[in-house]
């Protein structure tokens, strides 16, 4: 990694994207996930892994064409995994980057997904990259286990945070104590946060259903709302390049039409054949955006 890397700075989800990390799939065909003392095979044959790798490279090219600096994490040399007396799952390569790392403003927060095989995903695959950001001046924190970074939505001075279970509430308290200058809003939902709400710019958001509106901060309840097509489930397959341009999964044609015709957004479609490994936000980590600690809610 380059010693000239800039420190991270990402306060929101929509201002101009300057730098992003895109995951990769090397050695993905044979991982397993362990829950308790059991083991479960993650279904990813060679063809699936190759196609996912092709789509990630194409996503990187699309972002580069928008003038965004694209960074790829280190690839593992072999299929290895963490070991203990009770379980020994195969480690997974850093595909869903956002599950392993979170950028809150100018701070890197190392998180941990719920799958044990992914506990060491940040080490060694992301360690060199994070050390570069740390050397450039970015504070580096390690979050209590197990909470992943996709459970947070950034809005400048404010952070929406999933607070559904005890471990979410504990992690939220930890973040409030260890980060300064940010205002956290606990959101209780029955789905992952980025499948419920995604701000596209100040005053406009994707919202799964109006029944989630009372869960949001009061100021957001008057924002314009776009509802995804009923056929679309799971996290929103959208990554904002800036307030006017987004990248979206090409097979979600109804959503693309909605974004283009109802709000005049420029949508750059990319192929994403295997969404079960993560949506476009999960597969990326935006490390530098031009926005700052603006207050969008008061």
N, C-alpha and C positions, 0 to 999 in steps of 0.2 A: 504494500500500500504506500501511497505517496505521503511523504512527511509534510507536504505543502497543503494538506487537506484543511478546509475551513471548518470552524466549529459549527455544530448543529444549531439551527434556529427554525423551529416550526411551531407556531402558535395557533394555527388554524388549519382547516381542511380545504381552503379554496383560493387563497392568494397565490401569486405566481410561483410555480414550482421551479426551483433551481437545481436541486439535487435529489436523487432518489436511489435507494438500494432495491435491486430486483433479485429475487431468489433464483436458485438453480436446482437441478434434479439429479446430479451425478450420484450414483449408487442408490437410487430410490427403489429399484424393483423388489428389494427383499426386506424392508423394515417390518418390525412387529411392534405392537403396543401392548403394554402390560397394565392390567388393572387389578389391584390387590395382588394375589399370588397367581392369577391366571395370565394367559397369553392369548392374543388375538392377532391374526395376520391381517395387515392392511393390504387390501387388494390393489396391487399395482404391478401389472406385468410389464415386460420390456417395451411393448408397443405403447402402452399408456404412458410410461415414463418418458419415452422418446417424444411422444406428441406433446406432453406437458412441457418438456424442455424446449421444443420448437416454438410453442406458444409464448413461453417466457422470453425467448430471444426476440420474437416479433414484437412483444410488448416493449422490450428495451429499445428496439429500433424506432418504434412509434414515439416513445418519449424523447429519444435523441433528436428525432426530426422536429420536435417542438422546441429544441434548444435546451433541453434538460440534460444535466450531467447524470449519466447512469453508472452506478457502481454495482459490481457483483461481488458477493462474499467469496471467501476461499472455498475451494472444493475439497471434500474429504478424500484422502488417499485410499481408504479402504472402508469396508462396512464394519464399523465397530459400535459398541454401545456401552452404557454404564452397567456396572455389575454390583450385585449385593447378595446377601445370603438368601434372599427370597425371590428375586426376579433378575433376569438378564436380557432385556429386550434389545433388539438392534436399534442403533441410533438412526434418526432420520436426518437427511441433509437439510440445509436452510431453505426450504421452499416457501412456507408461509412466514415471511420475515417478521411481520407485524405482531405475530403471536409471541415472538421471542424478545423483541425490543420495542420500546416506546420512547418517543421524543416529546417531552413536555417543555415547550419554549426552547431554552438553551441547555436543557438537561437531558442526558441519556438515562433511561430507566431500564435496567435489565429485568425482564419478567420471565415467568415460567408457565408454559402451557400445562393443561391438566393431564396430558399423556406422559407417563414416566419416561418413555423412550426419548422424549424431547427435552428432558431436564438439562442435558449438557449440550443442547444445540448451539448455544452461544459460544461454547468453548469446545473445539478450537475454531469453528467455522467463522464466527463473527468477531473473535477476540482481537485479531490484528486490526480490523476495521475500527472497532470501538477504541482501541488504544490510540489510533491516529486522531480520532476526534478528541479524545482525552488530552493528548499532547498539544492539540490546537487550542485547548482552553475549556472544553466542554465538561461540566461536572458529570460524574458517573455514579449512579446509585443502583443497588440491587434490591428488587422488590421481594417482599415475602411471598412464599409459595402457597398455593398455585393460582396465579391470576395472569391472564395474557393481555397484551397491549391493545387488542382489538375491542376491549371493553370500555374504551375511552373515546370521546369525541371532543376536539379542541375548538374553542370559540374565542380566541384571543385571551382575554383576562379570565375567561371561564372555561371549566372543563365539565362535561357531562360524564358521569361515571356509573357503571352498573353497580347496583347495591342490592342484589337479589338475595344472596346468601350470606352466612356469617363470615366466610372468608373474604367476600367482596367488601363487606363493611369494615373488616379489620385492615384490609389493604388500603381502603380509602382513608382511614384514620392515620395510617402510616404515611401516606402521601401528604396529607395535610400538615403533618408534623415535620416532614423532611423536605418539602418544597415551599418556596416563598413567593409571594406576589401572585398566586393563582387562587381562584375561587372555585371550589368543587361543588357540584350539584348531584346528589345521589338520585339515580333513576331506577325505579323498580319495574322490571318488565319480565315477560315470560319467554323472551327470545333474546339472542345476542343483540347488543345495543346497535351495531351497525346494520342490522336487518330491520330495525325499527325506525331510526331517524338518521338522516345524513344531510347536514347543511351544504348547500351548493354555493351560497354567497349570503351576505347579510340580508335577511328578510325573505329568503327562499330556502325551502328544505323539502327533501323527500321524506314522506311519513307513511308508514305502513297502513295505519288506520287512524281515524279520528279518536278512537278509544284511548290512544296513547297520548293525546294532547294534554290531558290534565297531569300527566307525569312530568311534563317539561316545565322549565322555569317560566314564570308568568309572562315575561317579555317575548318569549318565543311563540306563545299561543296566538299571537296576532300576525305571525309571519305567513306569507303565501305558502300554500301546501300543494305539492304534487304527489298524487297517490300512484304507486306502481300498478301495472296491470295485475288483475287477480291471479293470472297464471304464474306470476313470478314469485317464488318463495326464496327464503334464505337471504343472506346479506346482499345489499344493493351492489350490483356489478359496475360500479362507477368510481373513477378516480379523477379528481379535478386537476387540470393543468393550471387553470386560472379561473376567474369568475365567469368567463365567457366560453371556455373550452373544456370539455371533459373527454376522457377515454372510457368507452363502455364495451361490454362483451357483445360481439356482433350478432349473436343469435337472439338477443333480446330486442327484436325489431320494434315491438310495441313501445317499449320504454324509450328507445332512441327517437321514435316519432314524437312521443310525448315531450321529450326534452327539446327537440328541435322546433316543433310547431307551436307549442304552447308557451315556451319561454325564450325561444330564439337562440338557444345554446348551439354552439358548434360541437358536434359529436364525432369523435374519431373512433370508428369501430375496430376492434381487434378480435382475433379468433381466440376463444377460450373453451376448449373442448371438454375439460375435466374440472368442472367447478367444484366438485366434492373435495378437492385439495385446497380450496380457498378461493375467495373472490378476488377481484383486482386489487382491492385495498390490502387484503391479507397477504398477497404475493409481493407486496411492495412496502417500503418504509420511506416516507418522505422525510428527509433530514434537513433540507433547507427550503423554506418559503420566504417570500418577501415581507409578509405581514408581521406585525408586532403585537404587543400586549394591549391591543385596543379593547375597549369596553363596548360590546355589542348588545348588552342586555339591560343597560340603565340609561 
